[in-house]
């Protein structure tokens, strides 16, 4: 019997997807509606995601337009965006809110790259954690007699190949985003 790595590969794909999602929510100086995905607004006594109470669209490369469905919530939305510490400027008008992305300085670009590296390392730790979980499972299956010693060694080699590929994929995502940030 050979060890089945399907669940492991699925978990690693989730790790890669999560990193991509985290990167998409960072302000890199270009208008992207995903930057506001983490913003929640106080609405009628509870906190709800901004996308549940307003439409967010790109007005131009440096500006988003937030159009609330209930115009009475403009002030609450403005407050929530300012409180989110995303480094964005907010301008209110009668149709809604304009969210302006400031030009990134060299210093802010460098600090953004540090954040990108931190998020990359967090996901590499997740990959290592998953690898350890699977390796323990392989060893326990050998002890139970479900795998032979040779199959355990093959599983270890295969496990390492999958981990290396996952780490290369995470690095590629990081490098792509780093080039985007540094211009």
C-alpha positions in Angstrom: 0.0 0.0 0.0 1.3 3.4 -0.9 0.6 6.5 1.3 -2.2 8.8 -0.1 -1.1 12.5 -0.2 -4.4 13.9 -1.6 -5.5 15.6 1.6 -2.0 16.9 2.2 -1.9 18.5 -1.3 -5.4 20.0 -0.7 -4.2 21.6 2.5 -1.1 23.0 0.8 -3.3 24.5 -1.9 -5.4 26.2 0.8 -2.1 27.6 2.3 -1.2 29.0 -1.2 -4.7 30.4 -1.8 -4.6 32.0 1.7 -1.3 33.8 0.9 -2.7 35.1 -2.3 -5.8 36.4 -0.6 -3.7 38.1 2.1 -1.5 39.7 -0.5 -4.6 40.9 -2.4 -5.8 42.8 0.6 -2.6 44.8 1.0 -2.6 48.4 -0.2 0.1 48.6 -2.9 -0.7 52.0 -4.2 -3.2 50.8 -6.8 -7.0 50.8 -6.4 -8.2 47.3 -5.6 -11.6 46.5 -4.1 -10.1 43.5 -2.2 -8.2 45.9 0.0 -11.5 46.7 1.7 -12.5 43.1 2.2 -11.4 43.2 5.8 -13.3 46.3 6.7 -16.4 45.8 8.8 -19.0 48.5 9.5 -21.3 49.1 12.4 -24.7 48.8 10.8 -28.0 48.7 12.7 -26.4 47.4 15.9 -24.0 44.8 14.5 -20.8 44.6 12.6 -21.0 43.5 9.0 -18.5 43.3 6.1 -18.5 46.5 4.0 -19.4 44.5 0.8 -22.7 43.5 2.5 -23.9 47.1 2.7 -22.3 48.8 -0.2 -21.0 48.2 -3.7 -17.3 48.9 -4.3 -16.0 49.7 -7.7 -12.8 51.1 -9.3 -13.2 54.7 -10.4 -9.7 55.2 -11.7 -6.3 53.5 -11.0 -5.9 55.4 -7.7 -9.5 55.6 -6.6 -12.4 53.3 -5.4 -16.0 54.3 -5.3 -18.0 53.0 -2.3 -21.7 53.4 -2.9 -23.8 52.3 0.1 -27.3 51.0 -0.5 -28.5 53.1 2.4 -27.2 56.6 2.1 -27.7 57.0 5.9 -24.7 54.7 6.5 -22.1 56.9 4.7 -20.7 58.3 7.9 -20.4 54.8 9.5 -18.6 53.5 6.4 -16.2 56.4 6.4 -15.5 55.9 10.1 -14.8 52.2 9.5 -12.4 52.8 6.6 -10.5 55.4 8.6 -10.4 53.1 11.6 -9.0 50.2 9.5 -5.6 51.8 9.3 -5.1 50.9 5.6 -3.4 54.3 4.9 -6.2 55.4 2.6 -7.7 58.8 2.1 -11.5 59.1 2.2 -13.6 61.8 0.6 -17.4 61.9 1.0 -19.9 63.2 -1.5 -23.6 62.9 -2.0 -23.3 59.7 -4.0 -21.1 57.9 -1.6 -17.4 57.7 -0.7 -14.3 58.0 -2.7 -11.3 56.0 -1.3 -8.0 57.4 -2.6 -4.9 55.3 -2.7 -1.8 57.5 -1.9 1.4 57.2 -4.0 3.8 54.8 -2.2 7.1 56.3 -1.0 10.3 54.2 -1.1 10.1 53.8 2.7 6.5 52.6 2.6 7.3 50.2 -0.2 10.2 48.7 1.8 7.9 48.3 4.9 5.3 46.7 2.7 7.9 44.2 1.4 8.6 43.4 5.1 4.9 42.6 5.6 4.9 40.5 2.5 7.9 38.5 3.9 6.2 38.0 7.3 3.1 36.7 5.6 5.2 34.3 3.5 7.0 33.0 6.6 3.7 32.4 8.4 2.5 30.3 5.5 5.9 28.4 5.3 5.3 27.5 9.0 1.9 26.2 8.1 3.5 24.0 5.4 6.0 22.7 7.9 3.2 22.0 10.4 1.2 20.1 7.8 4.4 18.2 6.8 4.9 17.1 10.4 1.3 16.0 10.7 1.6 13.8 7.6 5.0 12.4 8.6 3.6 11.4 12.0 0.7 9.7 10.2 3.1 7.8 7.9 5.2 6.6 10.8 2.1 5.4 12.7 0.8 3.6 9.6 4.2 1.8 9.5 3.9 0.8 13.2 0.4 -0.5 12.5 1.8 -2.6 9.7 -0.1 -0.8 7.0 3.1 0.4 5.4 6.5 -1.4 4.9 9.8 0.3 5.7 10.5 0.8 2.0 7.1 2.4 1.5 7.8 4.7 4.4 11.1 5.8 2.8 9.2 6.4 -0.5 6.6 8.3 1.3 9.2 10.5 3.0 10.8 11.3 -0.4 7.4 12.0 -2.0 6.5 14.2 1.0 9.6 16.3 0.7 9.0 16.7 -3.1 5.5 18.0 -2.4 6.7 20.4 0.3 9.5 21.7 -1.9 7.0 22.4 -4.7 4.6 24.1 -2.3 7.5 26.3 -1.0 8.5 27.2 -4.5 5.0 28.2 -5.3 4.8 30.4 -2.2 8.1 32.0 -3.1 6.9 32.7 -6.6 3.7 34.4 -5.2 5.9 36.5 -3.0 8.3 37.5 -5.7 5.5 38.4 -8.1 3.9 40.6 -5.4 7.3 42.1 -4.4 7.9 43.2 -8.0 4.4 44.7 -8.1 5.1 46.7 -4.9 8.6 47.9 -5.9 7.4 49.0 -9.3 
